[in-house]
Amino acid sequence: TSNSSINHFSNLFFLILSLFLVILEISLKSIRLRVLASSIAQIPLRSAFVSTLVGFPFATVTPGRVGDLIKVYTLSQKTSLPLQKSLAVGVFEKILDLISLFLLVTLGITILALQGIIATGLLYLLLPIALIGFVILAALNKKLVNVFLKYAYVKLIPLKYRDHTETAFDNFYSALSDIWKHKKNLGQVLALAVFLWANRILLVLLFALALGIEVQLKYFFFIIPITFAAEILPVSVMGLGTREYTFILLFSLVGINKEAAVAISLLVFMFGILPPAVIGYFVALKEYGGMGNIKKVMNP
C-alpha cells in the first residue's frame, strides 16, 4: 500500500510537471515570434503571447496545423505590423520549424538504422516531409514565385485585384528579406528552436515516467521528432489516429508494447495539446468578441 501511494504521488508529480513544460512551450514560442517580428518592428511581448495562444486551437483542429497561421492576423491586429509583413513572420517561423524538424527526423532515422533499429515505414515518412520542405524552399525564391505569379495574373487574378496582389507580394518578400538580414535575431531564433525541441521531447518523457515506463533517454531524442513529423502531415484532424499509429510503430522498436504507446499518445493529447488549445480558444473569443467574428476571420 505504501509503495502504491508513492507510485501514485510520483505519477501525479510528473503530470503536474508536464503542465509547466506546456507553459514553457507557449512562452518560448511567444518569445520566438517577438524576436522574428523585431527584425521588422518592435512589438510588445504580450501581443506575441496573445497571438501565439490564439493560434493553438486553430492549429489543433486543422490538418497540417495550418490554422496556426491565424496568429499572424492577430499579430497584425494587435501591433503596427501590416498583414503581409506579419504573414512573412508567421511563414518564416513555420519554415524554421519544418527545416529543424526535417533535420531531426533525418538524424533520428539514420541513427536508429545504424543501431539496427529501423522500420521500412519510417523511410516512406521522409518522402512527404522532403517534398514539403522542397515546396517551402521554392516559395522562398522570389524570382521563381514571380514566374508563377505572372501566370496567375493572367489566368486566375481579376484585373481589379492585380495591383493590390503585386503590392502584397512585394511587401511579403520585403519582410522576408528584412528577417534574413538580422543575423543576430536568427541566431536567437535558432537557439530557441533547440530549447523548444528539447522541451517537447522532455514532455513526452515525463508522460512515459508518469506511466511507470522506462526507456533510454537517447531513444526519445531520436523518436519524438518523428512522431511530430507524422502529426503535421495533412491526413487527420488533431493528429488523431496518425499519432497513435506512429507511437505504436516507433516505441515497439525500443521494446514498449502497444498499450503503453497508446497511453503515452493519449497523455500527449490530453496534457500536451488540449490545455493550450482550450486556453487559446477562450483568448480568441475574448480578442474577437465571439465565435461569429472568429469565423469571419477564418473565412473572409
C-alpha positions as CSV (number, residue, x, y, z in Angstrom):
1,T,0.0,0.0,0.0
2,S,2.9,2.3,0.9
3,N,4.6,1.6,-2.5
4,S,1.3,2.1,-4.3
5,S,0.8,5.5,-2.6
6,I,4.4,6.5,-3.5
7,N,3.8,5.5,-7.1
8,H,0.6,7.4,-7.3
9,F,2.2,10.5,-5.9
10,S,5.1,10.1,-8.3
11,N,2.8,9.7,-11.3
12,L,0.8,12.8,-10.3
13,F,4.0,14.8,-9.8
14,F,5.2,14.0,-13.4
15,L,1.8,15.1,-14.8
16,I,1.9,18.4,-12.9
17,L,5.4,19.0,-14.0
18,S,4.4,18.4,-17.6
19,L,1.9,21.3,-17.4
20,F,4.9,23.6,-16.5
21,L,6.6,22.4,-19.7
22,V,3.5,23.2,-21.7
23,I,3.6,26.7,-20.2
24,L,7.3,26.9,-21.1
25,E,6.5,25.9,-24.7
26,I,3.9,28.7,-25.0
27,S,6.4,31.2,-23.6
28,L,9.3,30.1,-25.8
29,K,7.1,30.3,-28.9
30,S,5.9,33.7,-27.9
31,I,9.5,35.0,-27.4
32,R,10.5,33.4,-30.8
33,L,7.6,35.2,-32.5
34,R,8.6,38.5,-31.0
35,V,12.3,38.1,-31.9
36,L,11.3,37.3,-35.5
37,A,8.9,40.3,-35.7
38,S,11.6,42.6,-34.2
39,S,13.5,42.3,-37.4
40,I,10.7,44.4,-38.9
41,A,9.3,46.3,-36.0
42,Q,9.4,46.2,-32.2
43,I,6.3,44.6,-30.7
44,P,5.2,44.0,-27.1
45,L,5.8,40.6,-25.7
46,R,2.2,40.5,-24.6
47,S,1.0,40.9,-28.2
48,A,3.2,38.0,-29.2
49,F,1.9,35.9,-26.3
50,V,-1.7,36.5,-27.1
51,S,-1.2,35.9,-30.8
52,T,0.6,32.6,-30.1
53,L,-2.2,31.5,-27.8
54,V,-4.9,32.3,-30.4
55,G,-3.0,30.1,-32.9
56,F,-3.2,26.9,-30.8
57,P,-6.9,26.0,-31.1
58,F,-6.9,26.5,-34.9
59,A,-3.6,24.6,-35.3
60,T,-5.2,21.7,-33.3
61,V,-8.3,21.3,-35.4
62,T,-6.8,21.8,-38.9
63,P,-4.8,19.2,-40.9
64,G,-1.1,20.0,-41.0
65,R,-1.7,22.7,-38.3
66,V,-2.2,25.3,-41.0
67,G,-4.8,27.1,-38.8
68,D,-1.9,28.2,-36.6
69,L,-1.3,31.0,-39.2
70,I,-4.4,32.8,-37.8
71,K,-1.9,34.1,-35.2
72,V,-0.3,36.3,-37.9
73,Y,-3.7,38.0,-38.4
74,T,-4.0,38.6,-34.7
75,L,-0.4,39.8,-34.6
76,S,-1.2,42.4,-37.3
77,Q,-4.4,43.5,-35.5
78,K,-2.6,44.0,-32.2
79,T,0.6,45.7,-33.5
80,S,1.8,48.1,-36.2
81,L,2.8,45.3,-38.5
82,P,1.0,45.3,-41.8
83,L,-0.8,41.9,-42.6
84,Q,1.7,41.0,-45.4
85,K,4.7,41.5,-43.1
86,S,3.0,39.7,-40.2
87,L,2.3,36.8,-42.6
88,A,6.0,36.8,-43.6
89,V,6.9,36.4,-39.9
90,G,4.5,33.5,-39.5
91,V,5.6,31.8,-42.7
92,F,9.3,32.2,-41.7
93,E,8.5,30.7,-38.3
94,K,6.8,27.7,-39.9
95,I,9.8,27.3,-42.3
96,L,12.2,27.2,-39.3
97,D,10.1,24.6,-37.6
98,L,9.8,22.4,-40.6
99,I,13.5,22.6,-41.5
100,S,14.6,21.8,-37.9
101,L,12.1,19.0,-37.8
102,F,13.3,17.5,-41.1
103,L,16.9,17.6,-39.9
104,L,16.0,15.9,-36.6
105,V,13.9,13.3,-38.3
106,T,16.7,12.5,-40.8
107,L,19.2,12.3,-37.9
108,G,16.9,10.1,-35.8
109,I,16.2,7.6,-38.7
110,T,19.8,7.5,-39.6
111,I,21.0,6.8,-36.0
112,L,18.3,4.2,-35.5
113,A,19.3,2.5,-38.7
114,L,22.9,2.5,-37.7
115,Q,21.9,0.7,-34.5
116,G,19.9,-1.8,-36.4
117,I,16.6,-0.3,-35.2
118,I,14.6,0.6,-38.2
119,A,11.2,0.1,-39.8
120,T,10.6,0.4,-43.5
121,G,7.6,2.7,-42.9
122,L,9.9,5.4,-41.5
123,L,11.7,5.7,-44.8
124,Y,8.4,6.4,-46.5
125,L,7.8,9.2,-44.0
126,L,10.9,11.1,-45.2
127,L,9.4,11.4,-48.7
128,P,6.4,13.7,-48.0
129,I,8.5,15.7,-45.5
130,A,11.2,16.2,-48.0
131,L,8.5,17.2,-50.6
132,I,7.0,19.8,-48.2
133,G,10.5,21.1,-47.5
134,F,11.2,21.5,-51.2
135,V,7.9,23.4,-51.8
136,I,8.7,25.7,-48.9
137,L,12.2,26.4,-50.1
138,A,10.8,27.1,-53.6
139,A,8.4,29.6,-52.0
140,L,11.3,31.5,-50.6
141,N,12.7,32.1,-54.1
142,K,11.1,35.4,-55.1
143,K,12.1,35.0,-58.8
144,L,10.5,31.5,-59.0
145,V,7.3,32.6,-57.3
146,N,7.2,35.7,-59.5
147,V,7.1,33.5,-62.6
148,F,4.1,31.7,-61.2
149,L,2.5,34.9,-60.1
150,K,2.8,36.3,-63.6
151,Y,0.9,33.3,-64.9
152,A,-1.7,33.8,-62.1
153,Y,-2.2,37.4,-63.0
154,V,-3.4,36.4,-66.5
155,K,-5.3,33.2,-65.6
156,L,-6.5,33.5,-62.0
157,I,-6.5,37.1,-60.7
158,P,-9.2,39.5,-61.9
159,L,-7.8,42.8,-63.3
160,K,-9.0,45.0,-60.5
161,Y,-7.1,42.9,-57.9
162,R,-3.8,42.7,-59.7
163,D,-2.2,45.9,-58.3
164,H,-3.2,45.0,-54.8
165,T,-1.8,41.5,-55.3
166,E,1.5,42.8,-56.6
167,T,1.9,45.2,-53.7
168,A,1.1,42.4,-51.2
169,F,3.7,40.2,-52.9
170,D,6.4,42.9,-52.7
171,N,5.6,43.7,-49.0
172,F,5.8,40.0,-48.1
173,Y,9.2,39.4,-49.7
174,S,10.5,42.7,-48.4
175,A,9.7,41.5,-44.9
176,L,11.4,38.1,-45.5
177,S,14.5,40.0,-46.7
178,D,14.5,42.1,-43.5
179,I,14.3,39.0,-41.4
180,W,17.2,37.4,-43.3
181,K,19.4,40.5,-42.8
182,H,19.2,40.4,-39.0
183,K,21.7,37.6,-38.3
184,K,21.7,38.2,-34.5
185,N,17.9,37.6,-34.4
186,L,18.3,34.5,-36.5
187,G,20.9,33.2,-34.0
188,Q,18.5,33.8,-31.1
189,V,15.6,32.1,-33.0
190,L,17.8,29.0,-33.7
191,A,18.7,28.8,-30.1
192,L,15.1,29.0,-29.1
193,A,14.3,26.2,-31.6
194,V,16.8,24.0,-29.8
195,F,15.1,24.7,-26.4
196,L,11.7,24.1,-27.9
197,W,12.6,20.7,-29.3
198,A,14.3,19.7,-26.0
199,N,11.2,20.8,-24.1
200,R,8.9,18.8,-26.4
201,I,11.0,15.7,-26.0
202,L,11.2,16.0,-22.2
203,L,7.4,16.5,-22.1
204,V,6.8,13.1,-23.7
205,L,9.5,11.6,-21.4
206,L,7.5,12.9,-18.4
207,F,4.4,11.2,-19.7
208,A,6.3,7.9,-20.0
209,L,7.6,8.3,-16.5
210,A,4.1,9.1,-15.2
211,L,3.0,5.7,-16.6
212,G,6.0,3.9,-15.0
213,I,7.6,3.2,-18.4
214,E,11.3,3.2,-18.6
215,V,13.2,3.7,-21.8
216,Q,16.7,5.1,-22.5
217,L,16.6,8.9,-22.9
218,K,18.5,8.8,-26.1
219,Y,15.7,7.0,-27.9
220,F,13.3,9.8,-27.0
221,F,15.6,12.3,-28.8
222,F,15.6,10.1,-31.9
223,I,11.9,9.0,-31.9
224,I,9.8,12.0,-30.7
225,P,10.7,14.3,-33.7
226,I,9.5,11.6,-36.0
227,T,6.1,11.5,-34.2
228,F,5.8,15.2,-34.6
229,A,6.5,14.9,-38.3
230,A,3.8,12.3,-38.7
231,E,1.3,14.6,-36.8
232,I,1.8,17.6,-39.2
233,L,1.1,15.5,-42.3
234,P,-2.3,16.7,-43.5
235,V,-4.0,13.3,-43.2
236,S,-6.0,13.7,-40.0
237,V,-7.6,16.2,-37.6
238,M,-5.8,16.9,-34.3
239,G,-3.3,14.1,-35.3
240,L,-5.8,11.5,-34.1
241,G,-5.0,8.1,-35.4
242,T,-1.8,9.1,-37.0
243,R,-0.2,9.9,-33.7
244,E,-1.3,6.7,-32.1
245,Y,-0.1,4.6,-35.0
246,T,3.3,6.3,-35.1
247,F,3.7,5.9,-31.3
248,I,2.9,2.2,-31.6
249,L,5.3,1.7,-34.5
250,L,8.2,3.7,-33.0
251,F,8.1,2.6,-29.4
252,S,7.7,-1.0,-30.4
253,L,11.2,-0.7,-31.9
254,V,12.6,0.0,-28.4
255,G,10.6,-2.6,-26.5
256,I,7.5,-0.7,-25.5
257,N,4.2,-2.5,-26.0
258,K,1.3,-1.0,-28.0
259,E,-0.9,-0.5,-24.9
260,A,1.8,1.7,-23.3
261,A,2.5,3.5,-26.5
262,V,-1.2,4.4,-27.0
263,A,-1.3,5.5,-23.3
264,I,1.6,7.9,-23.9
265,S,0.0,9.2,-27.0
266,L,-3.3,9.9,-25.2
267,L,-1.4,11.8,-22.5
268,V,0.3,13.8,-25.1
269,F,-3.1,14.8,-26.5
270,M,-4.8,15.4,-23.1
271,F,-2.0,17.2,-21.3
272,G,0.3,18.5,-24.1
273,I,-2.2,19.6,-26.8
274,L,-5.6,20.2,-25.3
275,P,-4.7,22.7,-22.5
276,P,-3.1,25.4,-24.7
277,A,-5.8,24.8,-27.3
278,V,-8.6,25.3,-24.7
279,I,-6.9,28.4,-23.2
280,G,-6.2,29.8,-26.7
281,Y,-9.9,29.2,-27.7
282,F,-11.1,31.4,-24.8
283,V,-8.4,34.0,-25.5
284,A,-9.6,34.1,-29.2
285,L,-13.2,34.6,-28.0
286,K,-12.1,37.5,-25.9
287,E,-10.0,39.0,-28.6
288,Y,-12.6,38.7,-31.4
289,G,-15.7,39.1,-29.3
290,G,-17.4,35.8,-30.2
291,M,-17.3,32.8,-32.5
292,G,-19.1,34.6,-35.2
293,N,-16.3,37.2,-35.6
294,I,-13.7,34.4,-35.5
295,K,-15.5,32.6,-38.4
296,K,-15.3,35.9,-40.4
297,V,-11.6,36.0,-39.8
298,M,-11.2,32.4,-40.9
299,N,-13.5,32.8,-43.9
300,P,-13.2,36.5,-45.0
